[in-house]
């Protein structure tokens, strides 16, 4: 079951359509992992006190977990697929966003 958890300093009040954001991220996670959408969990945690590189400008971090479909090269591809979606939906530049991954076999 893929699980993407994003923590960000973006205020929840700045997100116009949280349901739409979650749906689009769910679709992106399903596409990058090849897993069906009904198995995907997306969790966006807003209003966090996060500073990145000494600046409180929009930033965030992510934890991406999945059974299988993970490895060094696969993770690079997942990041390449997900970071543009995150930037579009949350306005976080890829240079102010970091992710980590955990694989379960």
Phi, psi and omega in degrees: 000112176293141179221120177246121177242122179246128174248133185213157175271003175296137179283140179300328180293342179274351180264113185290320187223083182297320179299317178296319178299313180296320179296315181294321176294322177300315179298319180294319179295316178300318181295317184286332181264342184076013179265151179293143180306323181299344179263355186271135174244129176236130183229115179250120181251108182264179173061032180270149175274096182230135173237134183236120179061031178080009181234142177265014175300161182312128181205175178183175174219160182225151172238124184239119182237145180198145173277115184071187177058023181230147179168172185304307182289321178297321180296323176298320179291320177300315179298317180297328180279324187270324184302317178297326179292316179297318179297316180297315187279324184250349180074022179264120178295142180303334179280359177240023183221132179231149179227154174230159183224154177226132179249139174240134179248000000 
